[in-house]
Amino acid sequence: MTTQVIVLNGGSSSGKSGIVRCLQAVLPDPWLAFGVDSFVAALPARMQGADEGIMFAPDGGVSVGEDFRTLDAAWIEGVAAMARAGARVVVDDVFLGGAASQQRWQKALGGLVVLWVGVRCDSGVAAGREVARGDRVQGMAVLQADVVHEGVSYDLEVDTTHTESLVCARTIAARVG
């Protein structure tokens, strides 16, 4: 069966976005990329730092409200609709709710062929990347490194601690049907 969707899950600064760019380069067919960062950037400004939207705590914690959850559900359904319409899609997400987050995606992607990929990275290495990026609240990488994987089932896992994005992408591409 032909893979229609690749879902990458990993904590902040784990290397997902780099892997996605490399996947788009190494996979023979065109794949659209959709990431949670783009979704958050698309939210109205008033939802940034608001109880009903998304809040980033000084220690790197992230909390989301009801309006965020409603729009997130619509975004997930929209990504699934694109895949059902024939687009091949790579998703870059952070399962803050662990297994519950995966279940939301599984429900929306029902009937599609999905490759579930866990992207792991040592929390210390991810924290260093976070500082170098300069666009994240420090502490997110450490807080998310393990919690995003709790209860989540994968077809494949890659670890970017010592492995380059291109090597990880080639490993994933080898599993794409």
C-alpha positions in Angstrom: 0.0 0.0 0.0 1.2 3.5 -0.8 2.0 5.7 2.2 -0.2 8.8 2.0 0.8 10.6 5.3 4.0 10.6 7.3 3.5 11.9 10.9 6.7 13.0 12.7 6.3 13.5 16.5 9.0 14.9 18.7 9.8 17.6 21.2 10.8 21.1 20.5 14.2 21.4 18.8 14.4 17.6 18.2 15.1 18.1 14.5 11.7 17.4 13.0 11.7 20.4 10.6 15.1 19.6 9.2 14.0 16.0 8.6 10.9 17.2 6.8 12.9 19.4 4.4 15.2 16.5 3.7 12.3 14.1 3.2 10.9 16.5 0.6 14.3 16.4 -1.2 14.8 12.6 -1.1 11.3 11.3 -1.7 10.7 10.8 -5.4 7.1 12.3 -5.4 6.2 15.7 -4.2 5.1 15.9 -0.5 3.4 18.8 1.2 4.7 19.7 4.7 2.6 21.0 7.5 3.9 21.7 10.9 2.5 22.7 14.2 4.7 25.8 14.2 2.9 27.0 11.0 -0.4 26.3 12.6 0.5 28.3 15.7 1.8 31.1 13.5 -1.5 31.2 11.7 -3.5 31.8 14.8 -4.9 35.3 15.5 -2.4 37.4 17.5 -5.0 37.7 20.3 -4.7 33.9 20.9 -1.0 34.1 21.6 -0.5 34.3 25.3 -4.2 34.0 26.1 -6.1 31.4 28.2 -8.3 30.4 25.3 -5.4 30.2 22.9 -1.8 29.1 23.6 0.4 30.1 26.4 4.1 29.7 26.8 5.3 29.7 30.5 8.6 31.2 31.4 10.0 27.6 32.2 9.0 26.4 28.7 5.7 24.8 29.6 2.9 25.1 27.0 -0.8 25.2 27.8 -3.7 25.5 25.3 -7.3 26.6 25.7 -10.6 25.6 24.2 -10.4 27.9 21.1 -7.0 26.5 20.3 -8.3 23.0 20.6 -11.2 23.8 18.3 -8.9 25.3 15.6 -6.4 22.5 16.1 -9.1 19.9 15.4 -10.1 21.8 12.2 -6.4 21.9 11.1 -6.0 18.2 11.6 -9.2 17.5 9.6 -8.0 19.8 6.9 -4.6 18.1 6.6 -6.5 14.7 6.4 -8.8 16.1 3.7 -5.7 17.1 1.6 -4.4 13.6 1.9 -7.7 12.1 0.9 -7.8 14.5 -2.1 -4.5 12.9 -3.3 -1.8 15.1 -1.8 1.0 13.2 0.0 1.6 14.9 3.3 4.3 15.1 6.0 3.2 16.4 9.4 5.6 17.8 11.9 3.9 17.8 15.3 4.5 17.9 19.0 2.2 15.5 20.9 2.0 17.4 24.1 -0.8 15.1 25.1 1.1 12.0 24.2 -1.2 9.1 23.3 -4.3 11.3 23.3 -2.7 13.6 20.7 -1.9 10.6 18.5 -5.5 9.3 18.9 -6.8 12.6 17.5 -4.6 12.2 14.4 -5.5 8.5 14.1 -9.2 9.4 14.1 -8.8 12.1 11.4 -6.5 9.9 9.3 -8.7 6.8 9.5 -8.6 4.9 6.2 -5.4 6.5 5.1 -2.0 4.8 5.0 0.1 6.5 7.6 3.7 6.1 8.6 4.1 7.1 12.3 7.6 8.3 13.1 9.0 9.2 16.5 11.8 11.8 16.5 13.9 11.5 19.6 16.8 13.7 20.7 18.8 13.8 24.0 17.2 16.6 26.0 20.6 18.3 26.6 21.3 18.4 22.9 17.8 19.7 22.1 18.3 22.4 24.8 21.5 23.5 23.1 19.7 23.7 19.7 16.9 25.6 21.4 19.4 28.3 22.6 21.0 28.5 19.2 17.7 28.9 17.5 16.7 31.9 19.7 13.1 31.6 18.8 11.9 29.3 21.6 11.3 29.8 25.3 14.2 28.1 27.0 13.1 24.9 28.7 10.6 23.7 26.1 13.1 21.2 24.7 13.9 19.6 28.0 10.2 19.5 29.2 9.0 18.0 25.9 11.8 15.5 25.1 10.2 12.5 26.7 6.6 13.5 27.5 5.6 13.8 23.8 6.4 10.1 23.3 4.5 8.7 26.3 2.0 6.1 25.2 2.6 6.8 21.5 3.0 3.9 19.1 5.4 4.3 16.1 6.2 2.4 13.0 9.8 3.8 13.1 11.9 5.9 15.4 14.9 8.0 14.6 17.3 9.8 17.0 18.8 13.1 16.0 21.2 13.3 18.9 24.1 12.2 16.8 22.5 11.5 13.4 22.0 14.2 10.7 18.6 15.1 9.4 19.4 13.7 5.9 20.4 10.3 7.3 17.2 10.2 9.3 15.2 11.2 6.3 16.7 8.5 4.2 15.9 6.0 6.9 12.2 7.2 6.9 12.1 7.3 3.1 13.2 3.6 2.9 9.9 2.7 4.8 7.6 4.8 2.6 5.6 2.5 0.3 
